[in-house]
Amino acid sequence: MDTILVVNAGSSSVKFQIFAVEGEGRLQRQLKGQMDGIGSRPRMRASGSDGAPLADRAYPIEAVVDVPAAMAVAGSWLRDELNINPVAVGHRVVHGGPDHASPVLIDPAIVSRLERYAPLAPLHQPHNLAPIKSLLANFPTMPQVACFDTAFHRDHDPLADHYAIPHQLYAEGVRRYGFHGLSYEYVAKRLPQVAPEVAAGRVIVAHLGSGASMCAMRAGRSVESTMGFTALDGLAMGTRPGQIDPGVVLYLLTEKGMSAPKVQDFLYRDCGLKGLSGVSNDMRELEASADPHAAFAIDYFVYRIGLNAGMLAAAMAGLDGFVFTAGIGENSNSIRARICERLAWLGIMIDPVENARHATRISRSDSRIPVYVMPTDEELMIARHTLTLLTNQSSPNSRRERMS
């Protein structure tokens, strides 16, 4: 049976999943795994489709010093012990820039182009590309597909895409992109089955996790996002500040004497919930903490989500539904309840019982705006895109540049 490997690589971990290709193009998840502690305390864990453990192994540091080494170890385990030899590999790539409005088959020229966007997503892009380059070097004939977190938002109206800066900078790619697109795309495709009453309408989707953003969707298409040029913008996140006056960055450079690399590291790693609380970037730890700064960080997170919900509703001239997804959105009933309380002015009324049991619909029957909880599945979207390109490799790489 043909299988597809899906890879989501970070700085110190590589997540991977295997999907079997069944009849009529159906995909069945066979296993999911992760190599953590790369370069420090490497450990690989994997489980089958039923959740049963398949592997839990520690490795010496020198055996897994970087992402390519982690890919080699995981790949050997899949081939040698499970007899899995994927026919293709799909990758999550955070930034596709202005060129890519859909997934693409990877070649060296594509990789070179995508490397240019590393400064726009320094926590993600270099690590997303590392396994791609490793596989190109070691398995050059293996089809690889890049799936972009920016692609879902590439049909925005020019008014939503532009900053109020000279047009030449926009032409060079300085524009609002939006991220978490694979998550939003999955939700958009699931909505007709889960919530057909709102799927064709105006919906806000809140992807709330360590990275957090919100998307305004009309009839399943993105019309506005809280994130912009980079993944720093919008909501406060685990370690990123979200919306911030550019003057703060200038102040850090000129008055605090910080170098540009230091400012970048500060904004990506030391702000957000971590910076506000001084306790943790993990919402679970903040909710369990008695520290007043932790409580303030949660208050801020909820407050900013409320503000941005108003902005997104205005972008669509109304609202028909609201969806929570991702780690916090799917699992924290207390955060969902507090956000819904802030959105009562929109006509949202939460059902405490349904919310506590993490039901699919958590709003009351008389709520003017229905509210849903939908688990996201970015890996399945990547597998679907990979299979689509595999079955139609004659399709040209999408390098669509929208005119404005």
C-alpha positions in Angstrom: 0.0 0.0 0.0 1.3 3.5 -0.9 2.0 5.8 2.0 2.7 9.5 2.4 5.0 10.9 5.0 4.1 14.3 6.5 6.8 16.3 8.2 6.5 19.4 10.5 10.0 20.4 11.7 10.9 22.9 14.4 14.2 24.0 16.0 14.5 21.1 18.4 11.8 18.7 17.3 10.4 17.0 14.2 6.8 15.8 14.1 5.9 13.2 11.5 2.9 11.2 10.5 2.2 8.4 8.0 -0.9 8.3 5.9 -1.9 5.2 3.8 -3.4 6.0 0.4 -6.6 3.9 0.0 -9.1 3.4 -2.7 -10.5 6.5 -4.4 -7.8 8.7 -3.0 -8.9 8.3 0.6 -6.2 8.8 3.3 -5.9 6.8 6.5 -3.6 7.9 9.3 -1.4 5.0 10.2 0.9 6.5 12.8 2.2 9.7 14.3 5.5 10.4 15.9 7.9 13.0 17.2 11.6 13.4 17.8 12.1 15.8 20.7 15.2 17.2 22.3 17.3 17.4 19.2 20.9 18.3 20.1 20.2 18.0 23.8 18.2 14.9 25.0 16.9 13.2 21.8 13.9 11.0 22.2 11.6 9.5 19.7 8.0 8.6 20.5 5.4 7.2 18.1 2.0 5.7 18.3 -0.4 3.9 15.9 -3.7 5.1 14.6 -5.4 3.6 17.7 -3.1 5.4 20.0 -1.1 2.3 21.0 2.6 3.0 21.5 5.0 1.9 18.7 8.2 3.4 19.9 9.7 5.3 22.9 13.4 5.6 22.5 16.2 7.8 23.9 19.3 8.5 21.8 22.8 9.9 22.7 23.2 13.6 21.8 25.8 12.8 19.1 23.3 10.5 17.3 20.7 13.3 16.8 22.6 16.6 16.6 20.3 18.4 14.2 17.0 18.1 12.2 18.6 16.1 9.3 20.0 13.6 11.8 16.6 13.3 13.3 15.0 12.7 9.9 17.6 10.0 9.2 16.9 8.2 12.5 13.1 8.4 12.1 13.4 7.4 8.4 15.5 4.3 9.2 13.0 3.3 11.9 10.1 3.6 9.4 11.9 1.7 6.6 13.8 -1.0 8.6 11.4 -1.8 11.4 8.0 -1.0 10.0 8.8 -1.6 6.3 7.2 1.8 5.4 8.7 3.4 2.3 6.7 6.6 1.5 6.0 7.4 -2.1 6.2 11.2 -1.3 6.8 13.6 1.6 4.6 16.6 2.4 6.0 19.5 4.5 4.6 22.3 6.4 6.4 25.5 5.4 5.3 28.6 7.3 6.1 31.3 4.7 5.4 31.1 1.0 5.9 34.8 0.3 4.0 36.5 -2.5 4.7 33.8 -5.1 2.9 30.8 -3.7 -0.8 30.7 -3.4 -1.0 26.8 -3.4 1.2 23.8 -2.6 4.2 23.1 -4.9 6.4 20.2 -5.8 9.8 21.0 -4.5 13.0 21.4 -6.5 16.3 23.2 -5.6 15.0 26.4 -7.2 11.9 26.4 -5.0 14.1 25.8 -1.9 16.4 28.7 -2.8 13.4 31.0 -3.2 11.9 29.9 0.1 15.1 30.5 1.9 14.7 34.2 1.2 11.7 34.3 3.6 13.7 32.9 6.6 14.0 36.4 8.1 10.2 36.8 8.1 9.7 33.5 10.1 13.0 32.9 11.8 11.5 30.5 14.4 10.0 28.3 11.6 11.3 28.7 8.1 14.9 27.5 8.4 13.7 24.5 10.4 10.9 23.7 7.9 13.4 23.7 5.1 16.1 21.6 6.8 14.4 18.2 6.3 13.5 19.2 2.7 17.2 19.9 1.9 18.3 16.7 3.7 15.8 14.6 1.6 16.8 16.4 -1.6 20.4 15.4 -0.9 19.8 11.8 0.1 16.7 10.9 -1.9 16.7 13.2 -4.9 14.0 11.4 -6.8 11.6 11.3 -3.9 8.6 13.7 -4.6 8.4 16.4 -2.0 5.6 18.9 -1.6 5.7 22.2 0.3 2.4 23.3 1.9 2.3 26.9 3.0 0.7 28.5 6.1 0.3 31.7 4.1 -1.4 30.2 1.0 -4.9 30.2 2.4 -4.8 34.0 2.8 -3.4 34.9 -0.6 -6.8 35.8 -2.1 -7.3 38.7 0.3 -8.6 42.0 -1.2 -5.7 44.4 -1.7 -7.2 46.6 1.0 -6.5 43.8 3.5 -3.1 43.0 2.1 -1.5 46.5 2.0 0.3 48.5 4.6 0.2 52.3 4.3 3.7 52.4 2.8 4.9 53.2 -0.7 3.7 50.7 -3.3 7.3 49.8 -4.2 7.7 48.0 -0.9 4.4 46.1 -1.5 5.8 45.0 -4.9 8.9 43.8 -3.2 6.7 41.6 -0.9 6.2 43.8 2.2 2.6 43.1 2.8 0.2 41.4 5.1 0.3 37.6 4.6 -1.5 35.9 7.5 -0.5 32.5 8.9 -1.9 29.3 10.3 -3.5 28.8 6.9 -3.4 25.0 6.9 -5.4 25.0 10.1 -7.9 27.5 8.7 -8.2 25.5 5.5 -9.0 22.4 7.4 -11.7 24.1 9.4 -13.1 25.7 6.2 -13.4 22.2 4.6 -15.0 20.7 7.7 -17.5 23.4 8.4 -20.1 22.1 5.8 -20.2 18.8 7.7 -20.0 20.1 11.3 -21.9 23.4 11.0 -23.7 23.6 7.6 -25.9 26.4 8.9 -22.9 28.8 9.0 -20.5 27.3 6.5 -21.6 29.6 3.7 -21.7 32.7 5.9 -19.4 34.9 7.9 -17.3 33.0 10.4 -14.4 33.9 12.8 -12.0 31.1 13.5 -9.7 31.5 16.5 -6.6 29.3 16.2 -5.4 29.6 19.8 -2.2 27.8 20.8 1.4 28.7 21.6 1.1 30.5 18.3 -2.2 32.3 18.0 -4.2 34.1 15.4 -7.7 34.7 14.2 -9.2 34.5 10.7 -12.3 36.1 9.2 -13.8 33.7 6.6 -16.7 34.3 4.2 -18.1 31.2 2.5 -15.0 29.3 3.5 -12.5 31.8 2.1 -10.1 34.0 4.1 -10.9 37.7 3.9 -8.9 39.0 6.9 -6.3 37.8 9.4 -4.8 39.1 12.6 -1.3 38.2 11.5 0.6 40.2 8.9 4.0 40.4 7.4 5.5 38.1 10.0 4.1 35.7 12.6 4.7 38.4 15.3 1.5 40.4 14.6 -2.0 40.2 16.0 -2.8 38.4 19.2 -0.4 37.9 22.1 1.1 34.4 21.9 3.3 32.1 24.0 6.5 34.1 23.5 5.5 36.7 20.8 3.9 40.1 21.6 1.3 40.3 18.9 0.3 43.8 17.8 3.0 46.4 18.9 3.7 50.0 18.0 6.7 50.1 15.5 8.0 52.9 17.7 8.7 50.3 20.4 11.1 48.5 18.1 12.8 51.9 17.3 13.0 52.6 21.0 14.7 49.2 21.7 17.2 49.9 18.9 18.0 53.6 19.7 17.4 54.0 23.4 18.1 50.5 24.8 21.0 50.0 22.4 19.8 46.5 21.3 21.1 45.2 18.0 18.6 44.1 15.3 19.3 40.4 15.9 18.8 40.9 19.6 15.5 42.7 19.1 14.4 39.9 16.8 15.3 37.3 19.4 13.6 39.3 22.1 10.3 39.7 20.1 10.1 36.0 19.1 11.3 34.4 22.4 10.8 36.7 25.4 7.5 38.5 25.0 3.8 37.4 24.9 2.4 35.4 27.8 6.0 34.6 28.9 7.0 38.3 29.1 3.7 39.5 30.7 3.6 36.8 33.3 7.3 36.2 34.1 6.0 32.6 34.9 5.5 30.6 31.7 4.5 30.7 28.0 2.2 27.7 28.7 -1.5 28.6 29.2 -1.9 25.5 31.4 0.8 26.6 33.8 -0.6 30.2 33.9 -4.1 28.9 34.7 -2.7 26.8 37.6 -0.5 29.7 38.9 -1.4 31.9 41.9 0.9 34.6 40.6 -1.0 37.9 39.8 1.2 38.4 36.8 0.0 35.1 35.4 -3.6 36.2 35.9 -2.8 39.5 34.2 -1.3 37.6 31.2 -4.5 35.6 30.8 -6.6 38.7 31.1 -4.6 40.4 28.4 -4.9 37.3 26.1 -8.7 37.3 26.4 -9.0 41.1 26.1 -7.0 41.2 22.8 -9.0 38.3 21.4 -12.2 40.3 22.1 -10.7 43.4 20.4 -9.7 41.5 17.3 -13.0 39.7 17.1 -14.6 43.1 16.7 -12.2 44.0 14.0 -12.8 40.8 12.0 -16.6 41.1 12.4 -16.3 44.6 11.0 -14.2 43.3 8.0 -17.2 41.1 7.1 -19.9 43.6 8.0 -21.3 41.0 10.5 -20.9 37.6 11.9 -22.8 34.3 11.6 -20.6 31.9 13.6 -17.5 31.6 15.8 -15.1 28.6 15.9 -12.4 27.7 18.5 -9.5 25.5 17.4 -5.9 24.5 18.2 -4.4 23.6 21.6 -5.9 26.3 23.9 -9.1 26.7 21.8 -9.8 23.0 21.8 -8.9 22.2 25.4 -9.4 25.2 27.7 -13.1 25.5 28.5 -12.3 28.4 31.0 -10.6 30.5 28.3 -13.4 29.8 25.8 -15.9 30.9 28.5 -14.1 34.1 29.2 -13.8 35.0 25.5 -17.5 34.3 24.9 -18.4 36.6 27.8 -16.4 39.4 26.2 -18.3 38.7 22.9 -21.8 38.8 24.5 -22.3 42.2 22.7 -22.3 40.2 19.4 -25.2 38.0 20.7 -23.0 35.1 21.9 -24.3 33.2 24.8 -22.3 30.2 26.0 -23.8 26.9 27.4 -21.6 26.1 30.5 -22.5 22.4 30.4 -21.7 21.9 26.8 -18.6 24.0 27.1 -17.4 22.0 30.1 -17.7 18.7 28.2 -16.0 20.2 25.1 -19.0 19.6 22.9 -18.9 20.5 19.2 -21.4 23.3 19.7 -20.9 25.2 23.0 -23.4 28.0 22.6 -26.9 28.1 23.9 -29.8 27.3 21.6 -31.0 30.9 21.8 -27.5 32.4 21.1 -27.7 34.7 18.1 -24.2 33.6 17.1 -23.5 29.8 17.3 -20.1 28.9 18.7 -18.2 25.7 17.9 -15.1 23.8 19.0 -13.4 22.0 16.1 -10.1 20.1 16.4 -7.8 21.1 13.6 -5.7 18.7 11.5 -3.0 20.4 9.6 -1.2 17.2 8.8 -4.2 15.7 7.0 -4.4 18.9 4.9 -0.7 18.4 4.0 -1.3 14.8 3.1 -4.2 15.7 0.9 -2.3 18.4 -0.9 0.6 16.0 -1.4 -1.6 13.3 -2.8 -3.3 15.8 -5.2 0.0 16.9 -6.6 1.2 13.3 -6.9 -1.8 12.4 -9.0 -1.4 15.4 -11.2 2.3 16.2 -11.4 1.8 18.0 -14.7 0.2 20.9 -12.8 2.5 23.9 -12.9 3.9 25.3 -9.7 1.7 28.1 -8.6 3.5 31.4 -8.6 0.5 33.6 -8.8 1.0 37.3 -8.1 -2.2 39.1 -7.7 -2.5 42.5 -9.4 -3.5 45.5 -7.3 
